[in-house]
Amino acid sequence: MARLLRPPRSSLSGGPVQLRTKGRAPHHFVRADLADRGSRPRPGGAARLRPVQVRAQQAGPTSPFRSLRLSSPNGQEKTITFSRDAEGAPRYRRWKLRSTDESETGSNAGANLQLARYDDNGMFLDNPIPVSRSTGNVTLGPGLVARGGSASASSLSLNSTSLGGGVGVVAVGNAATVPTGTPTGGGVLTPGTRKWSRRGSAHSSRTRETRSLSR
C-alpha cells in the first residue's frame, strides 16, 4: 500500500515517517501507523504498534470531497498540535485541538472536543472552548455557555445552569460581586434574588442613577 521514503532511525522512534502511495480507485489515501513512544520491542526487535492512524483520503477519483482522519481506540486522546517546532518540542506548543480521552459510555457521552492553549514556554494554560458531544453545549468562558435547545433555537446562560425549561432564552445567575462604583459609557445590570438592579450613566444628569426592575 505504501513505501517508506525515510525509515525510522530506531524501532522505538516516535518521529515522523514519510509515506508515498499510489492512488487506486475508488479511494486515494496516505496512511501512517504510528508506534507509541512507550512501546517495547517484540522478540526480534520490531516495535509493537498501537492502532493509531492518520489518513488523508479522497472519497473517490472524481469526488470533490477530501478528509483527514485521526483515529485511535475508545478512551484515547486524538490531538492536533499547533507548534513553532517541526520536531514537536514541548516548549514550542501553542494550541491543541483534541478529542478528549473521556470514554464513550453511551448516550453520546465521552470523546468531547477541546481547544487548549499554551504559554510562551509551552506550558498548559486552560481549555477556553470545550464542546460537549452529548449536548452540543459550547463553553465560551467560566460560566458562559451557549446551549443547543432545538434545531432552530439556542439558549445562553451566564453563571447559571437552569433555564427553567425555556428554549431560546438568556439565563443569568445571581451576581457574585455587586458593583459599588458607577461605570462610564454604559450601564451594568445586576440580577438579585427578587429584582434586577441597574447602575450606570445614560445622560449627564443621571450619572449615578440606580433602578430596580421587577422580575
C-alpha positions as CSV (number, residue, x, y, z in Angstrom):
1,M,0.0,0.0,0.0
2,A,2.8,2.4,0.9
3,R,6.6,2.7,0.6
4,L,8.8,4.2,3.3
5,L,10.8,7.2,1.9
6,R,12.6,7.7,5.2
7,P,12.6,4.8,7.7
8,P,12.6,5.5,11.4
9,R,16.1,5.7,13.0
10,S,15.2,3.0,15.5
11,S,12.4,0.6,16.3
12,L,11.2,2.9,19.1
13,S,11.3,6.1,17.1
14,G,8.4,8.4,17.7
15,G,9.4,10.8,15.0
16,P,7.7,11.5,11.6
17,V,7.6,8.8,8.9
18,Q,7.2,9.8,5.3
19,L,5.0,7.7,3.1
20,R,4.2,7.7,-0.5
21,T,1.3,5.8,-2.1
22,K,-0.3,5.4,-5.5
23,G,-4.0,6.1,-5.7
24,R,-6.3,3.3,-6.6
25,A,-9.9,3.7,-7.5
26,P,-12.2,4.2,-5.8
27,H,-10.1,5.6,-2.9
28,H,-6.8,7.5,-2.8
29,F,-5.2,7.8,0.6
30,V,-2.0,8.2,2.6
31,R,-1.9,6.2,5.8
32,A,0.7,6.2,8.7
33,D,0.6,3.7,11.5
34,L,2.5,5.2,14.5
35,A,4.4,3.5,17.2
36,D,3.6,4.6,20.8
37,R,6.7,6.2,22.5
38,G,6.2,3.9,25.5
39,S,6.0,0.7,23.5
40,R,8.5,-2.1,23.9
41,P,10.1,-4.1,21.1
42,R,8.8,-7.6,20.3
43,P,11.2,-10.5,20.1
44,G,13.3,-9.8,17.0
45,G,13.5,-6.0,17.6
46,A,10.3,-4.8,16.0
47,A,8.3,-2.1,17.8
48,R,4.8,-3.1,19.0
49,L,2.5,-0.7,17.1
50,R,-0.7,0.5,18.7
51,P,-3.7,1.1,16.4
52,V,-3.2,4.9,15.8
53,Q,-3.8,6.0,12.3
54,V,-3.5,9.3,10.4
55,R,-5.2,9.2,7.0
56,A,-5.8,11.7,4.2
57,Q,-8.4,10.4,1.9
58,Q,-10.3,11.2,-1.2
59,A,-13.8,9.8,-1.4
60,G,-13.4,8.8,-5.0
61,P,-11.4,9.5,-8.1
62,T,-13.8,12.2,-9.2
63,S,-15.2,13.3,-5.8
64,P,-14.6,16.9,-4.7
65,F,-14.6,15.8,-1.0
66,R,-11.3,15.4,1.0
67,S,-10.9,14.3,4.6
68,L,-8.1,13.9,7.2
69,R,-8.9,11.3,9.7
70,L,-7.0,10.8,13.0
71,S,-8.2,7.6,14.8
72,S,-7.4,5.6,17.8
73,P,-9.4,3.3,20.2
74,N,-12.1,4.4,22.7
75,G,-10.6,6.2,25.7
76,Q,-7.5,7.6,23.9
77,E,-7.0,11.2,23.1
78,K,-6.8,12.3,19.5
79,T,-4.8,15.6,19.2
80,I,-3.7,18.1,16.5
81,T,-1.0,20.3,17.9
82,F,0.0,23.8,16.6
83,S,3.7,24.4,17.3
84,R,6.6,26.5,16.3
85,D,8.8,23.4,16.0
86,A,8.6,20.8,13.4
87,E,10.0,18.1,15.7
88,G,7.4,18.8,18.4
89,A,9.5,20.1,21.3
90,P,7.1,20.8,24.2
91,R,8.3,24.3,24.8
92,Y,7.0,25.4,21.3
93,R,3.5,24.2,21.8
94,R,0.9,26.9,21.4
95,W,-2.5,25.3,20.7
96,K,-4.1,21.9,20.7
97,L,-7.3,20.8,19.2
98,R,-8.3,17.5,20.6
99,S,-10.9,14.8,21.1
100,T,-10.6,14.0,24.8
101,D,-9.8,10.7,26.3
102,E,-13.1,10.6,28.2
103,S,-14.5,7.1,27.5
104,E,-17.6,6.7,25.4
105,T,-20.2,5.1,27.7
106,G,-23.4,5.5,25.7
107,S,-26.0,8.3,25.1
108,N,-23.4,10.2,23.1
109,A,-21.2,10.8,26.2
110,G,-17.4,11.0,26.1
111,A,-14.9,12.0,23.3
112,N,-15.7,15.6,23.8
113,L,-13.9,18.4,21.9
114,Q,-11.5,20.9,23.4
115,L,-9.3,23.8,22.3
116,A,-6.3,24.1,24.6
117,R,-3.9,27.0,24.8
118,Y,-0.3,27.1,26.0
119,D,2.0,29.9,27.2
120,D,5.3,31.1,25.6
121,N,7.1,28.2,27.3
122,G,4.7,25.6,26.0
123,M,3.0,25.1,29.4
124,F,-0.7,24.3,29.5
125,L,-2.9,27.3,30.4
126,D,-6.5,26.2,30.1
127,N,-9.2,24.9,27.7
128,P,-11.1,28.1,26.7
129,I,-13.5,26.4,24.3
130,P,-14.8,22.9,25.3
131,V,-17.7,21.4,23.4
132,S,-19.9,18.7,24.8
133,R,-20.6,15.9,22.3
134,S,-23.8,14.8,24.1
135,T,-25.4,18.2,24.4
136,G,-23.7,20.4,21.8
137,N,-23.1,23.0,24.5
138,V,-20.2,25.3,23.9
139,T,-18.4,26.9,26.9
140,L,-17.0,30.3,25.9
141,G,-15.6,31.2,29.3
142,P,-16.1,30.4,33.0
143,G,-19.9,30.2,33.5
144,L,-20.7,31.4,29.9
145,V,-22.4,28.5,27.9
146,A,-24.1,28.6,24.6
147,R,-26.7,25.8,24.8
148,G,-28.3,23.9,22.0
149,G,-32.0,23.8,22.6
150,S,-33.6,22.7,19.4
151,A,-32.8,22.6,15.7
152,S,-33.9,26.2,15.3
153,A,-33.2,27.9,18.7
154,S,-30.4,28.1,21.2
155,S,-30.1,29.5,24.7
156,L,-27.3,31.4,26.5
157,S,-26.5,31.0,30.2
158,L,-24.2,33.1,32.3
159,N,-23.3,31.7,35.8
160,S,-26.5,29.7,35.7
161,T,-27.3,26.0,34.9
162,S,-31.1,26.4,35.0
163,L,-33.1,27.6,32.1
164,G,-36.5,26.9,33.8
165,G,-37.5,24.7,30.8
166,G,-37.1,27.6,28.4
167,V,-35.7,27.4,24.9
168,G,-34.3,30.5,23.1
169,V,-33.8,32.3,26.4
170,V,-31.0,34.0,28.3
171,A,-30.3,32.9,31.8
172,V,-28.2,34.9,34.2
173,G,-27.2,33.7,37.7
174,N,-27.1,36.0,40.8
175,A,-24.2,38.4,40.9
176,A,-21.0,37.2,42.5
177,T,-20.0,40.7,43.3
178,V,-22.4,43.7,43.2
179,P,-20.8,46.8,41.6
180,T,-20.1,49.7,44.1
181,G,-18.9,52.2,41.5
182,T,-20.6,53.8,38.6
183,P,-19.4,52.5,35.2
184,T,-18.9,55.0,32.4
185,G,-20.1,54.8,28.8
186,G,-23.0,52.4,29.6
187,G,-24.5,50.5,32.5
188,V,-24.4,47.3,34.4
189,L,-27.4,45.0,35.1
190,T,-27.1,43.0,38.3
191,P,-29.5,40.2,39.0
192,G,-30.6,39.5,42.5
193,T,-32.9,37.2,44.4
194,R,-36.1,39.2,43.7
195,K,-35.0,42.1,41.4
196,W,-32.6,43.3,38.8
197,S,-30.6,46.5,39.6
198,R,-29.1,48.8,37.0
199,R,-26.2,51.1,37.7
200,G,-24.7,53.3,35.0
201,S,-24.7,56.5,33.1
202,A,-27.3,57.2,30.5
203,H,-27.2,61.0,30.5
204,S,-25.1,63.6,32.3
205,S,-27.9,64.3,34.7
206,R,-28.2,60.5,35.6
207,T,-24.6,59.5,36.1
208,R,-25.4,57.8,39.4
209,E,-28.8,56.5,38.7
210,T,-29.8,53.2,40.3
211,R,-33.0,51.5,39.4
212,S,-34.7,48.3,40.4
213,L,-36.6,46.3,37.7
214,S,-39.2,43.8,39.0
215,R,-38.9,40.3,37.5
